[in-house]
Amino acid sequence: MIKMKKRKICYILTPIAIFLFFIFAKINSIPNTIFVREGHSIKSTPIIKIINKENKILKNNVKASESNIKNRNKNAHVTLFGMLPIKSVSVESIPSEMSVYPGGQPIGVKLNTKGVLIIALSDIETAKGKKASPAAQVGVQIGDSILKVNNKDIKTAEQLSQEINNSNGKNIEIVFNRRGENLKREIVPVKSSEDNKYKIGLWVRDSTAGVGTLTFYNEKTKTFAALGHPIIDLDTGTILNINYGEIVSSSIVSVRKGEKGKPGELKGVFLDEDIVLGQIYKNTHCGIFGKSNLNLRNSKTKPIKIALRNEIKEGPAKILTTINGEEPKLYNIEIQKLLKQDVPGPKSMIIKITDKELLNKTGGIVQGMSGSPIIQNNKLIGAVTHVLINKPDIGYGIYIEWMLKDGNMLEN
């Protein structure tokens, strides 16, 4: 009798448990930020509904009106049966007719940091022997950016050295940035016996340069995006806080083929450095973004629409990239997995190079290929970002919606 009751309880509880597991999986698959085209609806089910703050199911009413075009972000709640709130989400609308020119061509990137970046701390040889870094003694760290000395803006390493030496050993006040927070410290410079100059024990950097790939160009707004990941300082691993940046023409002159454990590289040179193609205004987790001075359209490409995350499918796709000269070419890839991603970042999907010609020449994904547009069903869905070091034919791509959001390109 007891066994019969237990069986009945199991028969009742098992489907309930399966139902709850199904609901949990469905809710967990809903990202914290949902992108939707203007005039289109967010798909809800009879069980899981998405409701805005006015308690309206977000169906046809997500269409942006003329009054809220500039405010494309809305807040909403994921609910069970339209009644029980489970989680909050951000809903961002994208212009339904938005089209861009896919890039694929190499670009030279030049960046000047905001202030100067500290890449190392060092002891100083003085007439009385070696002295520990005065900067380190007051808590300055590698990765900090010095912005001011005695209330004077610092823009170059040379200027910093000059201001410190001009102190003649008297206290100086520095303002530096650490992970977005500005801090102040007072430091007493010491005189180096090597060159008779006053120093505070720092090695700094004020600029960097390299070659990457253009992702897209919006002819209507004259904006561009590239790389799909941030430019970081190799010594500190810090995302460079930029004061000024620019892109110039570039050409790929050679390829170092990628191998297991050894990432390959596209080697390029800058062309016509005096002709600035555009200014960079942002360096983020999702790439670099800027305003063009000249037309960045590739002569062999036409404008295409962008694809939102829910429109991307696992399976065949193509990348547009350049491995010789300046003209990009389409190559076959496979999207192996689409990843759940709640915050903007460069690892949205796992991709595999399947094109025999590209594998033969590069071994797969190589440095310098970052930013290469990923195209599926004649829509721009993302950009190449990283390679798996032990599997050079496999790497990551970023959803194009993250690049649009991080580059403030939905506000235009």
C-alpha positions in Angstrom: 0.0 0.0 0.0 2.8 2.4 0.9 4.6 1.5 -2.3 1.5 2.3 -4.3 1.3 5.7 -2.7 4.9 6.4 -3.3 4.5 5.5 -7.0 1.5 7.8 -7.3 3.5 10.6 -5.7 6.3 10.0 -8.1 3.9 9.9 -11.1 2.6 13.3 -10.0 5.9 14.9 -9.0 8.0 13.7 -12.0 6.1 15.7 -14.7 6.0 18.7 -12.3 9.8 18.5 -11.9 10.2 18.2 -15.7 7.9 21.1 -16.3 9.8 23.3 -13.7 13.2 22.3 -15.2 11.8 23.2 -18.7 10.6 26.6 -17.3 14.0 27.3 -15.6 15.9 26.4 -18.7 13.7 28.7 -20.8 14.1 31.6 -18.4 17.8 31.1 -18.1 18.2 31.3 -21.8 16.7 34.8 -22.0 19.6 37.3 -22.0 19.5 40.4 -19.7 19.6 42.6 -22.8 17.2 41.9 -25.6 17.6 43.6 -29.0 14.5 44.0 -31.2 13.9 45.8 -34.5 11.7 48.8 -34.4 8.2 47.8 -35.3 8.8 44.1 -34.5 7.6 42.1 -31.6 9.4 40.1 -28.9 8.3 36.5 -28.9 6.5 35.5 -25.8 4.8 32.2 -24.9 1.6 31.6 -23.0 3.8 30.6 -20.0 6.7 33.1 -20.2 5.8 36.6 -21.1 7.9 39.8 -21.3 6.0 42.8 -19.8 7.0 46.5 -19.8 6.7 48.9 -16.9 3.2 49.9 -17.9 2.2 46.2 -17.5 1.7 45.7 -21.2 2.9 42.5 -22.9 5.7 43.6 -25.2 4.3 42.5 -28.5 3.5 45.0 -31.2 3.9 47.9 -28.8 7.7 47.8 -28.9 7.6 50.0 -32.0 9.6 53.2 -31.3 7.6 56.4 -31.8 9.1 59.6 -33.1 9.2 60.9 -29.5 11.4 58.1 -28.2 13.6 57.4 -31.1 16.6 58.8 -29.2 15.8 56.8 -26.1 15.9 53.3 -27.5 16.4 51.5 -24.2 13.4 50.2 -22.3 13.1 48.1 -19.1 10.9 45.1 -18.9 10.1 42.0 -16.8 10.1 38.3 -17.6 7.1 36.9 -16.0 5.4 33.5 -15.4 1.9 33.5 -16.9 2.1 37.3 -17.2 1.7 37.6 -13.4 4.8 36.5 -11.5 7.9 38.6 -12.2 11.0 36.5 -12.4 13.8 38.7 -13.8 14.3 42.2 -15.3 15.7 42.7 -18.8 16.7 45.6 -20.9 15.0 46.0 -24.3 16.9 47.9 -26.9 15.4 48.7 -30.3 17.5 48.8 -33.5 16.4 50.8 -36.6 14.6 48.3 -38.8 16.3 49.6 -42.0 19.8 49.9 -40.6 22.4 48.8 -43.2 26.2 49.1 -43.1 29.1 48.3 -45.4 31.0 45.3 -44.3 34.7 46.0 -44.0 37.3 43.2 -44.1 40.1 45.5 -45.2 43.2 46.0 -43.1 43.7 49.3 -41.2 46.6 50.9 -39.3 45.6 51.9 -35.8 47.4 54.6 -33.8 46.4 55.4 -30.2 47.6 58.0 -27.7 46.7 57.3 -24.1 44.8 59.6 -21.8 47.7 60.6 -19.6 50.6 58.2 -19.5 50.3 54.5 -18.6 52.6 53.1 -15.9 54.1 49.8 -17.3 56.8 49.2 -14.6 58.1 50.5 -11.3 61.9 50.7 -10.7 64.4 51.5 -8.0 66.7 54.5 -8.5 70.4 54.7 -8.2 71.4 57.7 -6.1 74.6 59.1 -4.6 73.7 57.3 -1.4 72.9 54.0 -3.0 69.8 52.4 -4.5 66.5 53.8 -3.4 63.1 52.1 -3.8 60.6 53.7 -6.2 59.1 56.7 -4.5 55.9 56.2 -6.6 55.6 52.6 -5.4 56.1 53.7 -1.8 52.9 55.9 -1.9 50.8 53.2 -3.5 51.1 53.9 -7.2 50.7 50.7 -9.2 51.4 49.2 -12.6 48.4 49.8 -14.9 47.6 53.3 -13.3 47.5 56.3 -15.7 49.1 59.5 -14.6 46.8 62.4 -15.6 48.3 65.5 -13.8 51.4 66.7 -12.0 51.0 69.7 -9.8 47.7 70.4 -11.6 49.3 70.3 -15.1 47.8 67.9 -17.6 50.2 65.2 -18.7 50.0 64.0 -22.3 53.4 62.5 -23.0 56.1 60.6 -21.3 58.6 63.4 -22.1 56.3 66.0 -20.4 56.0 63.8 -17.3 59.8 63.4 -17.0 60.3 67.2 -17.5 57.7 68.1 -14.8 59.3 65.7 -12.3 62.8 67.0 -12.9 61.6 70.6 -12.6 60.6 69.9 -9.0 64.3 69.9 -7.9 63.4 67.3 -5.2 60.4 69.1 -3.7 57.0 67.4 -3.1 54.9 67.0 -6.2 51.2 66.1 -6.4 50.1 63.6 -9.0 46.6 62.7 -10.1 46.3 59.2 -11.6 43.4 57.0 -12.8 42.9 53.4 -11.5 40.1 51.4 -13.1 38.0 54.6 -13.7 38.7 56.3 -10.3 40.9 59.3 -10.0 43.3 59.3 -7.0 45.8 61.8 -5.6 49.2 61.2 -4.0 52.2 63.4 -2.9 55.6 62.1 -3.9 59.1 63.3 -3.2 61.3 62.8 -6.3 64.9 61.7 -5.8 68.0 62.5 -7.9 69.4 59.8 -10.0 73.2 59.5 -10.0 73.1 58.1 -13.6 71.9 61.3 -15.3 71.5 63.8 -12.4 67.8 64.1 -13.1 65.0 63.9 -10.5 62.8 60.8 -10.8 60.0 58.9 -9.0 60.8 55.3 -10.3 58.4 54.8 -13.2 58.4 53.4 -16.7 55.6 54.8 -18.8 54.0 54.6 -22.2 51.9 57.2 -24.0 51.0 55.6 -27.3 50.7 52.4 -29.3 50.2 51.3 -32.9 49.3 48.2 -34.8 47.3 46.6 -37.7 43.7 45.3 -37.4 40.6 44.8 -39.6 37.7 47.1 -40.2 34.4 45.5 -39.3 31.9 47.9 -40.8 31.3 51.4 -42.0 27.9 53.3 -41.7 27.8 55.7 -44.6 24.8 57.5 -43.2 26.4 58.4 -39.9 30.1 58.3 -41.1 30.9 56.0 -38.2 33.1 52.8 -38.2 33.9 49.9 -36.0 36.9 47.5 -35.9 38.7 44.7 -34.1 35.7 43.4 -32.0 37.9 43.4 -28.9 39.8 46.1 -26.9 43.3 47.3 -27.5 45.2 46.5 -24.4 48.7 47.2 -23.2 50.7 44.1 -23.6 52.9 44.8 -20.5 50.0 45.4 -18.1 47.0 43.8 -19.6 45.1 47.1 -19.2 42.5 48.3 -21.6 44.1 51.5 -23.0 42.2 54.7 -21.9 42.6 56.7 -25.1 42.9 60.5 -25.4 43.2 60.4 -29.2 43.4 57.8 -31.9 43.3 57.5 -35.7 43.1 55.0 -38.5 45.2 55.0 -41.7 45.4 52.7 -44.7 47.3 49.5 -44.4 48.4 46.6 -46.5 49.2 43.0 -45.5 52.7 42.0 -46.7 53.1 38.6 -45.2 51.5 35.9 -43.1 53.0 33.8 -40.3 50.9 30.6 -40.3 49.3 29.6 -37.1 50.2 26.3 -35.5 49.1 24.4 -32.4 50.5 26.4 -29.4 51.8 29.2 -31.7 49.3 31.8 -32.9 49.9 33.1 -36.4 50.0 36.7 -37.5 49.2 39.0 -40.4 52.0 41.4 -40.9 51.1 44.7 -42.3 52.5 48.1 -43.1 51.0 51.6 -42.9 50.3 53.3 -46.2 50.0 57.1 -46.6 50.3 57.8 -42.9 49.6 61.5 -43.5 46.1 60.7 -44.8 44.0 60.0 -41.7 40.9 57.9 -42.6 39.1 58.6 -39.3 39.4 59.5 -35.6 38.9 56.9 -32.9 36.6 58.0 -30.1 36.2 54.8 -28.1 38.2 51.7 -27.1 36.0 49.2 -25.3 35.6 45.4 -24.6 33.8 45.2 -28.0 36.3 47.0 -30.2 37.3 50.4 -31.4 34.9 53.0 -32.7 35.2 56.2 -34.5 34.1 58.8 -37.0 35.5 58.8 -40.6 37.1 61.6 -42.5 36.9 59.8 -45.8 34.6 57.2 -47.4 35.6 53.8 -45.9 33.4 51.7 -48.3 35.1 48.8 -49.9 34.7 49.1 -53.7 33.6 45.4 -54.0 31.0 45.3 -51.3 27.4 46.5 -51.0 25.5 47.6 -47.9 23.9 44.8 -46.0 21.5 44.6 -43.0 22.6 43.5 -39.6 21.3 40.3 -37.9 20.2 40.2 -34.3 21.2 37.3 -32.0 17.9 35.5 -32.4 18.4 35.6 -36.2 21.8 33.9 -36.2 21.9 30.1 -36.7 24.6 27.5 -36.0 26.0 26.3 -39.2 27.6 27.7 -42.4 28.7 31.3 -42.6 31.5 33.4 -44.1 34.1 35.8 -43.0 35.4 38.8 -45.0 39.1 39.3 -44.5 42.4 40.2 -46.1 45.4 38.0 -46.1 47.3 39.7 -48.9 47.5 43.3 -50.0 44.4 45.5 -49.4 41.5 43.7 -51.0 39.3 41.5 -48.7 37.9 38.1 -49.8 35.1 35.9 -48.5 36.0 32.6 -46.8 33.9 29.7 -45.5 33.5 29.1 -41.8 31.1 27.2 -39.5 29.4 28.7 -36.5 29.7 25.8 -34.0 28.0 27.3 -31.0 26.1 30.5 -30.0 26.8 31.4 -26.4 24.5 33.0 -23.9 25.9 36.4 -23.0 24.4 38.9 -20.6 27.0 41.7 -20.9 28.9 43.1 -23.9 32.1 41.1 -24.7 34.1 39.6 -27.5 33.3 36.0 -26.9 29.7 35.5 -28.2 30.1 32.5 -30.5 32.5 29.7 -31.3 33.5 29.6 -35.0 35.6 27.2 -37.1 37.5 28.0 -40.3 36.5 25.4 -42.9 37.8 27.1 -46.0 40.7 25.0 -47.5 42.4 28.0 -49.1 42.4 30.0 -45.9 43.5 27.0 -43.8 46.4 26.4 -46.2 47.6 30.0 -46.1 47.0 31.0 -42.4 46.3 27.8 -40.6 43.1 29.3 -39.3 42.5 32.5 -37.3 45.6 34.6 -36.9 46.5 37.9 -35.2 45.4 40.9 -37.3 42.3 39.1 -38.5 40.4 40.5 -35.5 37.4 42.5 -36.6 36.8 40.6 -39.8 33.1 40.7 -40.5 31.1 37.4 -40.1 28.3 37.2 -42.7 25.3 34.8 -42.7 22.4 34.8 -45.1 23.7 38.1 -46.5 23.5 39.8 -43.1 26.3 41.1 -40.8 26.1 39.0 -37.7 29.4 39.7 -35.9 33.2 39.9 -36.1 36.1 37.5 -35.5 37.8 38.3 -32.2 40.1 35.5 -30.8 41.7 32.2 -31.7 42.1 29.1 -29.5 45.9 28.8 -29.2 45.9 25.0 -29.3 43.3 24.9 -32.1 44.2 27.6 -34.6 41.2 26.8 -36.9 38.8 27.5 -34.0 38.1 30.8 -32.2 35.5 33.3 -31.1 33.3 35.9 -32.7 31.3 38.8 -31.2 27.6 39.5 -31.8 27.3 42.6 -34.0 24.6 44.0 -31.6 27.2 44.3 -28.9 29.4 46.4 -31.1 26.5 48.6 -32.0 25.6 49.1 -28.4 29.2 49.6 -27.1 30.0 52.1 -29.8 26.9 54.2 -29.1 25.8 53.5 -32.7 22.1 52.9 -31.8 21.7 56.5 -30.9 22.3 58.0 -34.3 
